[in-house]
Amino acid sequence: MNIDYLKLGELETNCYILTKGNKVLIIDPADNFIRIKNRVNNFEVVGVIVTHKHPDHIGALEEVLSYYKTKLYDINNLKEGKNKIDDFTFEVLYTKGHTDDSITIYFEKEKAMFTGDFLFYLSIGRTDLGGNYLDMKNSIEKIKTYKDINIYPGHGPFTTIDFEKENNPFF
């Protein structure tokens, strides 16, 4: 699986474009449909995953769904645990805290975790925008069991779970 990304919108949200063969899965179509379309090119979009529904993560969602005639996946239709969308197999973790609808997507084979606004490089997401700190603490405990994986956050630079365990003051 190839992992590509675009920084989109005023808040520079990371929109991820995952490719396997000629199939694409988009995570958080933040903003600027034209840039997403240009990056996807002529590949087949098999779905769109939204880690949570804050405006900076879904700005181009309706255009993407309409143009590619594809389906939205989020906390409402992805179960916690193993999931599959076409050729993409992944684990979903409910990681409430930043919002009540926050999810994290983990691709075990690729050791890649997409955390939305739950976990960032040396930080965590705010809890005053529809979530709460107790849920955030519980979600942090949930992902502490993982090791040797790459973290792809909703904003900012990539990191690793091991680095965050050692250096993130919220861990």
C-alpha positions, 0 to 999 in steps of 0.5 A: 500500500502506498501512502500519499498525503496533501496538506489542505485548507487554512488549518493544513489538515492532512488528507491521506490518499492510500493506493493499492494497485489502481484502488484508492481509499481517502482518509479525511478529504479536508478541503480543495477537491481539485487538489484531491482529484488531481492526486487521485488521477484516474484511480478508482476511489473505493471509499472515504474514511472520516476520522471525525466530522470537524469542518477542517476534515470534511471540507471536500467530502460531499464533492468527493462522494458525489464525483467518485460515486463512493461511500462514506465510512466513519464511526456510524458504519465501521465497527471497532475491530477488523474492517475491510473496504475492497482491497483495504483491510484495517482495524478501527479503534474508537478513540473518543476524547477530541470528539465523541465520533473520533476513530483511529484507523490502523493498517497492521501489515503496513504498521500505519496508524491514522489518528485524526485529531486524537494524537499528534507529534508531541501532543494530543487533540483538544477536548473542548470541541465536542469531546472530554478529557476522561475519554481522551485518557482512556483512548491514550491507554488503548493505543499504548499497547501498540508498538513499532508503528508509524503515526499519521496525524490529522495535522503536523508531522508524522511520528511513531508510537514509540517516540510518543510513548517516550516523549509526549507529555500526555503519555 
